[in-house]
Amino acid sequence: MSRSKIVLERVTVRYHNGPKPRWRRGWPSQRKPAANTPKDVLDRVSLEIGEGEFVCILGHSGCGKSTLLKAIAGFIEPDEGAVYVDGVKVKGPQADHIFVFQEGALFPWLTIGDNVSLALRSIKDRNERNRHVQSYLEQVALEGVDKHYPFMLSGGMRQRAEIARALAAKPEILLMDEPFSGLDYLTRLHLREEMLYLHIMLPQTTILFVTHDIDEALQLSNRLIVMTEPPGQVKCCQTINLSHPRTLASPVLGELRSQIYHHLGVHVAI
């Protein structure tokens, strides 16, 4: 593995107010009555992620996958332990760490072109910036939609626009929380191709990708992490040393697929 980009040291996160963890200053928060017992959602999670890795995180609903990403992003503060990026303790969100939410995060009052342009604010010349916007949209097969607003696009097209914005931003860390959930099967397949392309274009970018889809994880990732049922811990890590593109008919992936199902408590992989 390359040098460690992200390190988690015995990270524990508790829910202090029903279903919501304790948010950092500036985020909405409420206090749980003292009589209520806090609930651990992550339990002493220790993990190292190398620079440029594509890591998929699998696990049952409620096991803390999304909470893990938010702790790495600096959106929530661990109750115990710490998260380090490049050896520096995470104390809040960083501009070069991009988070792609499950429900999407395009600004609805901006056009698709303006959404992508936000990642290119360092380019002062407007014409040059627009040329870059067009280039990134073309790379994800979204030619001609720069003047459209997000509501005018399908779910798959909106996710492609988010990938284009991520390409433009060239983030050091890209955190993706079930970005393809709710999309039809063929659209998911196309977006898997886009993700592989993004990883090729940004080889130094570390990608953490939460999914419930085992086949998706097998086809995309360099490493798989399976979480236990809550409170979440790392149950197993599995490195996949296979080149892309991958076929699920591969005996290696077939065996690994059965192992992942077994770790998740399913003994017959369908």
N, C-alpha and C positions, 0 to 999 in steps of 0.2 A: 504494500500500500504506500502511496505517496505520503508526504509529510502531513501531519494532522492539521486540518483546517478548523474543525469543530471538535471540541472536547466537552463532554458532559461528565461531571463528577458527582455521583450519588445524588442526582436531582430528584427531589420530592416536591410535588405540587398538590395542595389540598384545596378542595372546594370549601369556601368559607361562607357562601351564601347560596344555598340550594345548588343549582346546576352551574353557577358561574364561579371561576377561580378569582383570586385576588388580582386585580388589574393594577398596572403601574399608574403613577400620577398622570393625570390628564385623560385617563380613560374612565368610562362610567363604572362606578363601584357602589356597592351597598354592603352594609355590615350585617352579618348573621348574628342573631341573638346569642348571647354567651351560653345559654343553656343547651344549644344545639352542638352536637359533636361534629367537628370538621371531617370531611371524607377525603381520603387519599385517592387521587386519580393517577399520579405517577409515584412510584415507590423506589427510591434510591437507584435511579437509572444512571448507569455509567456507560459511555459510548464514545468512540473516536471515529470521525469521518475524515477521510483523506481529501486533499485538494483535487478537484476535478472528478470526484466520484459521482456516479449516478446511483443513488440509494433509494430503494422502494421500501416503504414501511407498511406491513400488513398486520391485521389483528381484528378481533371482534369489535363491534360498535361499543363505544364507551370505555375502551381500554386505554385511552389517553394519547392516541396518535396525533390528533389535532392539537392537543395541549402541548405535546412534545415540540411540534413545529413552532407554536406561539412562544414557548420558552426560549427556543433558539433564536427566534426573530426579535426577542426582547419585548414582546407585547405583554407578557406576564412575568412576574418575578418568582422564582422558586422559593418555597418555604424553607427548604434545606438544600444544601449543595449549591453548585454554580455551573454556569455555561461559559465556555471560553471560545473565542474566535481569534485565531492567530495569536494565541497566548494571552489575549486581553479579555478580562471578565466582561460579559454582556451586561450592560446597565440600561439598555433601552433600544428602540429601533434604530437601524442604520440605513443611510441612503443607498448603499451599495448591496443591500440585502432585499431582494424582491419577493413579495408574498403573493401568490396567486390563490385567491379564495375559491371555495367550492361554488359559491353563488356568483362569482365574477366580480371584478372591481373596476370596470371601465366607467368613466365619468359620464353619466347619461346626458348631461347638458353640453358635452363636447362631441364634435365629429370624431370618426375613427382616426382620421389623419391627425387631429389635434391631440387625441389621446396618445398616439404613438410619439407625437412631437414633444410631449412632456419629458420623455427620456432623452431628448436631444437639445435641451435648453442651453447647453454649453456652446452650441453652434449659433453664433449671433446673426450670420447672414441668413435671411429668411428663405431666399431661393435655394441656397445650398441645403438648408434644413429640410425643405420640402422635397428635394431630390432624394435625400436619405430616407425620408418617410416613405416615398413611393418605392424605393428599393426594398425596404424591409417588408412592406405589404406584398410586393411581388414574390418575395421569398416564401411567403406562406399562402400563396395563391389567392390574394385578396386585391387583385388589380381593380381599379375603378370604384372602390368603395370609400375612398378617403373623405368624401363629402357626406357620407351617410352617418346617421346617428345610430348608437348601439341598438335601439329598439327596432330598427329597420332590418337587422341582421338575424339570422338563425343562431341558435345556441352554439353550434359548431363554429360558425364564422366569428362570433364574439370571442370564443376561446382562441381562435387563430390570431385575432387582433391582439389579444393579451400576449401570445407568444411573440408576435412582431414587436410589441413594446418591450418585452424582455430581451429580445435580440438587440434592440436599439440601446437599451440601458447597459448591456454587457455587465450584469451584476456578478459580484464575487460569489454570492450564494443565492440560489433560487429555491424557494420553498413553495411547494404546490400541494394544496389540500383537496384531494379528490376532484381535480379540475375537470374531469370528463364525466362525472356522475350526471345522470339525467339525460345524457345524449344517446342517440340511437347507435346501434352496433357498428354500422358502416362508418359513421362519423368518428366514432372512437378509434377505429382502425386507421383512418386517415390522420387523426391527431397523434396517434402513436408514431407514425412516420415523421410528422412535424417535430415531435419531441426528440427523436433520434437525430434529425437534421440540426436542431438547435444545439444538441450536445456536441455534434461534430464542429459546428461553427464557433462554439464557445468551450473549447476543451479545458480551460482552466476554471470554468464555473462549476461549483459544487452544487448538485441538485439533490434535494430530498423530496420525494414524491409519495404522498399517502394515497393508497388505493385499497379497495376491497376485491379487486379483480386480480386473481393469482396469475392468470395467463398474461395480463398486461404487465405485471411486475416481472415475470420471467422473460418477456420479450424486450423490456426496456433497460433493466438495471444491471449494474456491475456487482451490486450486493443487495441481498434481501435481509430485512430485519423483521422478525415475527415477534409481536408483543403478546404477553400473557393476558388473560382476562383481568379486569380491574381488581385491585390497583395495578396499573400497568408496569411491567418490568420487561426487560429484553429476554425473550425465551430462547431465541437462536439467531445467529447471523450466518449467512451463506453467501460466499463469493461465487460469482458466475464468470468463469474464464472462457467465454465463447464470443466470437466475433458477431457483428451485426451485418445483415439482417439474420434473424433467428427463426427457425421453424419449430413449432410445438411438437412436430413429429420426431424431433431429435431424441434419441434414447436418454441422453443426459438430462434434458429438460423434462422428459417424461418421468424419470426417476425422482428428480427434484420436486416436481409438481406433486407427486404422491407423498413425499416427505412433508411438504408444506401443508397439504390437506390433513395429514396425520397430526402435525403440530397444532392445527386449528380444531382438532377434535372430530374431523370427518375421516372415516376410515375407508370410504370408497370414493375415489376421485371419478366424477362423471365427466 
